[in-house]
């Protein structure tokens, strides 16, 4: 197969390579059996200024291989192929990589089918005769993914903070209370009327041990508190 605009289609895997790409290029997996439609899509992507590299597949076998090895940031799929279909491609993707946006690009999908696909979780759809609509849909899909990632990260940090707060609360209610109880017990053993009582020396010795234990608990609480503050500041700075 021959493609224009500095792209190559290898007969074995159908790889579309956009030359002179930075490492941060968007990785797009394209499920399409028509080289003309693939070329039109490539032109639209290139015209938008998006820095990308793409893998072109037509079969389920190649799709699953590239899904696991190419690890795309985005999937653009035809709705109907000779031996495969967009809905099956979506379901496979969803079971493995639910966060990857999946956009159906079809010649004649029908409004009813399109609505049903969106209900099933497909990110969006575009018609091949309105290829200009693909880029805004891609941008919106990537923004939504970023929002979901941020939300997931926020939930992860919140969970960590809650776990550490629980540990601090546990320490305050148990580990802090223990040395305080020891201090109270030791002070009650003091002979205040006869300070030279040998028992007082023993009490002072034990008080030192308890004080060190109390200091260690306070140090641990302070360390955990700082860790919570650091988690919050790291997330805010992103």
C-alpha positions as CSV (number, residue, x, y, z in Angstrom):
1,X,0.0,0.0,0.0
2,X,1.3,3.5,-0.7
3,X,0.6,6.6,1.4
4,X,1.4,10.2,0.8
5,X,2.6,13.0,3.1
6,X,5.8,11.4,4.4
7,X,4.0,8.4,5.9
8,X,4.8,4.8,5.3
9,X,2.5,1.8,5.6
10,X,4.4,-1.5,6.3
11,X,2.7,-4.5,4.9
12,X,3.3,-6.6,8.0
13,X,1.9,-4.3,10.8
14,X,0.7,-1.3,8.8
15,X,2.7,1.2,10.7
16,X,2.2,4.9,10.0
17,X,5.2,6.9,10.9
18,X,5.2,10.7,11.1
19,X,8.9,11.7,10.8
20,X,10.9,14.1,13.0
21,X,8.8,13.5,16.1
22,X,9.8,14.4,19.7
23,X,9.7,11.7,22.3
24,X,6.6,13.3,23.8
25,X,4.6,12.8,20.6
26,X,1.0,11.6,21.1
27,X,0.8,7.9,20.3
28,X,-2.3,7.1,18.3
29,X,-3.6,3.6,17.5
30,X,-5.7,3.7,14.3
31,X,-8.0,0.8,13.5
32,X,-8.7,1.3,9.8
33,X,-8.8,-1.0,6.7
34,X,-9.0,1.7,4.1
35,X,-5.6,3.4,3.2
36,X,-7.4,6.3,1.6
37,X,-9.3,7.1,4.8
38,X,-6.2,6.5,6.8
39,X,-4.4,9.1,4.6
40,X,-7.2,11.6,5.0
41,X,-7.1,11.2,8.8
42,X,-3.3,11.6,8.8
43,X,-3.6,14.8,6.8
44,X,-6.1,16.1,9.3
45,X,-3.9,15.3,12.2
46,X,-0.8,16.8,10.6
47,X,-2.7,19.9,9.6
48,X,-3.7,20.4,13.2
49,X,-0.1,20.7,14.3
50,X,-0.4,17.7,16.7
51,X,2.9,16.0,17.2
52,X,2.1,12.3,16.9
53,X,3.1,8.8,15.9
54,X,0.6,6.2,14.9
55,X,0.2,2.5,14.4
56,X,-2.3,1.3,11.7
57,X,-4.1,-2.0,12.3
58,X,-6.8,-3.9,10.5
59,X,-7.2,-7.2,12.5
60,X,-8.0,-8.1,16.0
61,X,-4.7,-9.9,16.4
62,X,-2.7,-6.8,15.4
63,X,-4.9,-4.5,17.4
64,X,-4.4,-6.5,20.7
65,X,-0.6,-6.7,20.0
66,X,-0.3,-2.9,19.5
67,X,-2.6,-2.2,22.4
68,X,-0.1,-4.0,24.7
69,X,3.2,-3.1,23.1
70,X,2.6,0.3,21.5
71,X,0.6,1.5,24.5
72,X,-1.3,4.3,22.8
73,X,-2.5,7.5,24.3
74,X,-5.5,7.5,22.0
75,X,-7.4,5.1,19.8
76,X,-9.2,6.1,16.6
77,X,-11.3,3.3,15.1
78,X,-13.5,2.7,12.2
79,X,-16.9,1.3,13.1
80,X,-16.9,-1.6,10.6
81,X,-14.1,-3.7,9.2
82,X,-14.1,-6.9,7.2
83,X,-13.0,-9.1,10.1
84,X,-13.3,-6.8,13.1
85,X,-15.4,-3.9,14.4
86,X,-15.1,-0.8,16.5
87,X,-17.3,-2.0,19.3
88,X,-15.2,-5.1,19.8
89,X,-12.1,-3.0,19.7
90,X,-13.6,-0.7,22.4
91,X,-14.5,-3.6,24.7
92,X,-11.0,-5.1,24.5
93,X,-9.5,-1.7,25.3
94,X,-11.9,-1.1,28.1
95,X,-11.1,-4.4,29.8
96,X,-7.3,-3.6,29.8
97,X,-6.9,0.2,29.6
98,X,-10.1,1.9,30.5
99,X,-8.5,5.4,30.7
100,X,-7.4,5.4,27.0
101,X,-9.9,7.6,25.1
102,X,-11.6,5.8,22.2
103,X,-13.1,7.7,19.3
104,X,-15.2,6.0,16.5
105,X,-14.6,7.4,13.0
106,X,-17.1,6.0,10.6
107,X,-18.6,6.7,7.2
108,X,-22.2,5.9,8.2
109,X,-22.7,5.0,11.8
110,X,-26.2,6.3,12.2
111,X,-27.4,8.6,15.1
112,X,-29.0,5.7,17.0
113,X,-25.9,3.6,16.9
114,X,-23.8,6.6,17.9
115,X,-25.9,7.3,20.9
116,X,-25.7,3.6,21.9
117,X,-21.9,3.6,21.6
118,X,-21.7,6.7,23.9
119,X,-23.9,5.0,26.4
120,X,-21.6,2.0,26.4
121,X,-18.6,4.3,27.2
122,X,-17.1,5.2,23.9
123,X,-15.5,8.6,24.3
124,X,-16.9,10.2,21.1
125,X,-17.6,9.6,17.4
126,X,-17.0,11.5,14.2
127,X,-18.1,11.0,10.6
128,X,-15.6,10.5,7.8
129,X,-17.2,13.2,5.7
130,X,-16.7,15.6,8.6
131,X,-13.1,14.8,9.3
132,X,-12.5,18.4,10.5
133,X,-14.5,17.5,13.7
134,X,-11.9,14.9,14.7
135,X,-9.3,17.3,16.1
136,X,-11.6,19.1,18.6
137,X,-13.0,15.8,19.7
138,X,-9.4,14.5,20.3
139,X,-8.5,17.6,22.3
140,X,-11.6,17.3,24.4
141,X,-11.0,13.6,25.0
142,X,-7.4,14.2,26.1
143,X,-8.5,17.0,28.4
144,X,-11.1,14.7,30.0
145,X,-8.5,12.0,30.5
146,X,-6.2,14.5,32.2
147,X,-9.0,15.5,34.5
148,X,-9.7,11.9,35.4
149,X,-6.1,11.3,36.1
150,X,-5.9,14.4,38.3
151,X,-9.0,13.3,40.1
152,X,-7.6,9.8,40.6
153,X,-4.3,11.3,41.9
154,X,-6.3,13.6,44.2
155,X,-8.2,10.6,45.6
156,X,-5.0,8.7,46.1
157,X,-3.3,11.5,48.0
158,X,-6.5,12.0,50.1
159,X,-6.5,8.3,50.9
160,X,-2.9,8.5,52.0
161,X,-3.5,11.6,54.1
162,X,-6.5,10.0,55.8
163,X,-4.5,6.9,56.6
164,X,-1.7,8.9,58.1
165,X,-4.2,11.0,60.1
166,X,-5.7,7.8,61.4
167,X,-2.3,6.7,62.5
168,X,-1.7,10.0,64.3
169,X,-5.1,9.8,66.0
170,X,-4.3,6.3,67.1
171,X,-0.9,7.4,68.5
172,X,-2.5,10.3,70.3
173,X,-5.1,8.1,71.9
174,X,-2.8,5.2,72.8
175,X,0.9,5.8,72.5
176,X,0.7,9.3,74.0
177,X,-1.6,8.2,76.7
178,X,0.8,5.4,77.9
179,X,3.8,7.6,78.8
180,X,1.4,10.2,80.4
181,X,-0.1,7.4,82.6
182,X,3.4,6.3,83.5
183,X,4.4,9.8,84.4
184,X,1.3,10.1,86.7
185,X,2.1,6.8,88.3
186,X,5.7,7.7,88.9
187,X,4.9,11.1,90.4
188,X,2.4,9.4,92.8
189,X,5.3,7.3,94.0
190,X,7.4,10.3,94.9
191,X,8.1,11.0,98.6
192,X,7.7,14.7,98.7
193,X,8.2,14.9,102.5
194,X,11.6,13.2,102.3
195,X,13.4,14.1,99.1
196,X,16.4,12.0,100.0
197,X,14.3,8.8,100.0
198,X,16.1,6.2,97.8
199,X,12.7,5.6,96.1
200,X,12.9,9.1,94.7
201,X,16.1,8.3,92.8
202,X,14.5,5.3,91.3
203,X,11.5,7.4,90.3
204,X,13.8,10.0,88.7
205,X,15.6,7.3,86.7
206,X,12.3,5.9,85.4
207,X,11.0,9.4,84.6
208,X,13.9,9.9,82.3
209,X,13.1,6.7,80.4
210,X,9.4,7.7,80.1
211,X,10.4,11.2,79.0
212,X,12.5,9.8,76.2
213,X,9.6,7.5,75.2
214,X,7.3,10.5,75.2
215,X,9.7,12.5,73.1
216,X,10.0,9.6,70.5
217,X,6.2,9.5,70.2
218,X,6.0,13.3,69.6
219,X,8.8,13.1,67.0
220,X,6.9,10.4,65.1
221,X,3.7,12.5,65.2
222,X,5.5,15.5,63.9
223,X,7.2,13.5,61.1
224,X,3.8,12.1,60.0
225,X,2.2,15.5,60.1
226,X,5.0,16.9,57.9
227,X,4.5,14.0,55.5
228,X,0.8,14.9,55.2
229,X,1.7,18.5,54.5
230,X,4.3,17.4,51.8
231,X,1.7,15.2,50.1
232,X,-0.7,18.2,49.8
233,X,2.0,20.6,48.6
234,X,3.3,18.2,46.0
235,X,-0.2,17.7,44.6
236,X,-0.9,21.5,44.6
237,X,2.4,22.2,42.7
238,X,1.5,19.9,39.9
